[in-house]
């Protein structure tokens, strides 16, 4: 595999920081540098639920080009460390993917010259990694983007995903404590790099003009960051609705004008997944007039 990963100069510093963090982590250091320690500690379950031995994963996607769409995730979720067994009828060990000696660390070290960003430029084939088990978090979001853009040819490698909190935990739990300094770290490590990425020249048409996030926790999190404001809301809890709206679905548009961030948050009672295919065209129709180009 090639280790050549030539980036736009405006995003080089961000990538260099995370490449260095991952290289240090592979030698036994914590999965953050001193400047990011406050962000890491901001999780209310930092001492009990955050897995400090798992690979930090701040983003996935090719940062050399503008993505077809941007997805936001709360954190990378449960890590596969080879220390647990599959639940259910298959009494087999889970794969070791994200420990310091796991598959991903070996690939970063041996195939990508120690560059997390080069390794993360391609999405993983989770079915092959987990014995045929699909990663429904990923497949549901890919299907949503295809429906939103009305383009069935979109593939995972056309997308970028950034984490609100790049360290693993089995559950999101209590979420983040969000003093102003943590909000600034999130802007610097999530929304400013995204602003650069989505402003890169592109020859592709029909690019999404906002970032997509799913789940009520995103509404709570963005509402805790001083720089973000709720610009508009639709559906449950709001006066304005759309044709055929699910009674439990809410859609919110959060904006941060300084860095040009628009986050479309969607959630419903009982789950944090994307809307069904039949809902997407009507949601897009009601939302698009309020999006910046």
N, C-alpha and C positions, 0 to 999 in steps of 0.2 A: 504494500500500500504506500501511497505517496505521503510524505510529510510536508509537502509544499502547501502553504496556506497563506497566500498573500492577501492582506486585508486592506480596506480603505484606511488611510492614515487617521481619520477621525475616530476610529473605533479600536485602534491598535492598543492604546493604553488600557482600556477596559479588558480586552482579551489577555494582555500580558499579565495583569493582576491575577485573573482567575487561573491562567496556566501555572503561574508561580504557586498559588495556593494549593492546587491539586498536586503539583510535584512535591511540595513540602508535606502534604498529607500522606502521600505514598511512602514517605520515609519515616512516618510516625508522628508527625506534628498534627495539631488540631486542624479541622477543615475550614479554617478562616485565618486571616491575618489580623494583627492587633487593631487595625483601623476598623475592622468589621465585627469586633467582639461584641460591641454594644447591640448590633443587629442580631447576632446569634443569641445573645442572652435575652432578647426582647420577647422570646416565646415564653408564655406563662408556664409551660411544662418543660422548660429547658433542662432542668436537673433530673427529670424523671422519664421523659418520653423521647427526647431528641437523641438520635443515634449518631454519636460523634465519631464512630468508627466507620461510617458509611461514606462513600464517595459523594462529595458535594456536587450538585447538578444545577447550576444557576440558569442554564438555557440549553435548548436543543435547536439546531437549525444552522443553515449556512449563513454566516454573518458577512459574507462577501457580496451579497446581493439582497435586494428588497424582496421580502416574502410575499406570497399571494395573500396571506392572512396571518395575523398574530393571535396566538392563544395565550392566555394567562392561567397559571395554576398556583394554588396556595403554597404547596411545597411538593417535593418529589415523592412523598408518600412512603409506604413500607419498603425497606430495602431487602434485597435478596442477598443473604450473607452465608448461605450454605449451612446454617445452624438450626433450621426448622424443617418440619416435614409438611407436605401438602395436606390441607384439610380435606375431609371427605373420604371417598372409598379408595383413593390411591395412597397407600402408606409408603410414600417415597420421599427422599430428601429434596428440598428445594435447591435450585442451583446457587452457586456462589458467584454472583455477578458484581456486587458492589462493595465487597471488603477490600482491604489493601492488597490482598493476594488473589482477588477475584478476577473474573474474566475481563471486566471493563478496565481495571487498572493495568492488567497485562497488555491489553490492546493499546492503551494510551502510551505506555512505556515503550513497547516493542515495535508497534506499527506506526505510531504518530509522533515519535520523537519527544514524548512527554507533553504534547500539546492537547489539553482538554478540548479546546475550541475546534481543532482539526478533527479530533475523534467525534465530537458532538455535531459536526456539520451534516452527518447522515443519521437519520432516525434508525433505531434498532428494529429488527424483525422479531417482535416479542413472541410470536407463535413458535418460532424455531428455538428461541432461548428457553421457553418454559414448557416444552413438551407438548405443543399444540394448543395451549391455552391462550386465547386471544386476550389482549389488553383492552377491555371495553372502554376504559377512560380515553384511550387514544382513538380507537375506531369510531366511537360516538362523535368525537370532535372532528375527525376527518369527514365523516358523513355530513355533519352540520355545515362545515365550510363549503363542501360541494353543493349542498342545497342552497346556501346563502348566495353563492356566486353563480348558481345554476350552471355548474361546470363539473361534469363527472370525470374529467381528465385530471383534476387536481390530485396530487400525491402527497404523502407526508413530507417528502423532501422539498416541497414547495412552501412549507409552512415554517414558522418560528414559534417556539414556546419559551416563555420566561416565567421564572418562579418568583412569587412574592417573598418567599423564604426558602433559600436554596439547600437547606439541610433536612435530612430524612427523619420521618417519624411514622409510626404505624397508624396514627390518627392525628387529625389536625388539633383536636383537643381544645385548650383554652384560647388559642389564637395568640395574637401579638399584643404586647403592651407598647403603645405608640407615642412616646415622647417626640418632640420636634426633631431631635437629632436622629432618631431612627427613621422618621419620615424622610429626612434629607438623604440618609443612606439608601433608602429604597428608590428615591428619585434618581440618585447617582448610579445605581447598579441595575435598575430595571427600566425606568421610563426615559431617562436621557439616552442610554444606548438604543432603546427602541425608536426614539425620535430620529436618531441618526440613521438607523437601519431602514426605516420606512420613508426616509427622504432620499435614499439612494436612487440614482437614475435607473430606470427599467424600461425595457421595450415591451413588457407584457401588459396586456389590457385587463380591465376588470379587477383591479386590486382592491382589497378591502381598505376602507378609510378609517377604521377604528380597530381597537383591540377587543377580543371577546373573552368574557369571564363568566363562569357559571357557579351558582350557589349563593345563598344568603350571606355567607361569610365574607364574600367580596364586597357586598354593600356595607357591611360593618367595618371592614378593613379600610376601604377608601374613605369612608366617612370619618375615620380617625386620623387621616393624613391631612394636615392643615391645607396643603396646596390643592386638594381636590374639592370640587363642589358638585352637588347633584343638579344637573341642568334640567332634567325632565324625567318623568316617570309615566309608565303606562300599565294597564292591567290591574291586578289585585292590589288594593291599597291606594289606587289613583283614579281620578275621575275619567281620564281618557282610556279607551280600550281600542281593540282592533277586531275586525270581523272574524268570528269563529274562535275568539280567544278562550283558552282554557281558564276556567274559573279560578284556578290556583296559581296562574302564571303571572309573574311581575317582570317588567323590563325597565331598566334604569340606564340613563346616559350620564356618566360622570366625566367631568372635564378638568384638565389642568392646563390652562392657556399658555403658561410660561414655556413649557416644553412641548406644547402641542399635542397633549395626550387626550384621546377620547376612548373611554372604556365603556363598552356596552355590557352591562351585567344582567344576566337572566337567571331567574330562580323560580322554583315552585315548591309547594308544600310536599314534603315526603321525599325530596331528592334534589340532587345538585347537577343533574345532567342537562344537556342541551334540549331545546324544544324539538318536538316531533317534526318530521318532514312537512306534513300538511300545514303546520303553523308558520313555517319560516317565511313564505312569500308575503303573508299579511303583516308579520312583524317588520319585515324589511320595508314594506311600503309606508308604514306609519313612522318609522324611525328615520329613514333616509333624508327627509327634508331638513332635519336638524343636525346632520353630520357636516363637518367641514370637508371640503374637497381635498 
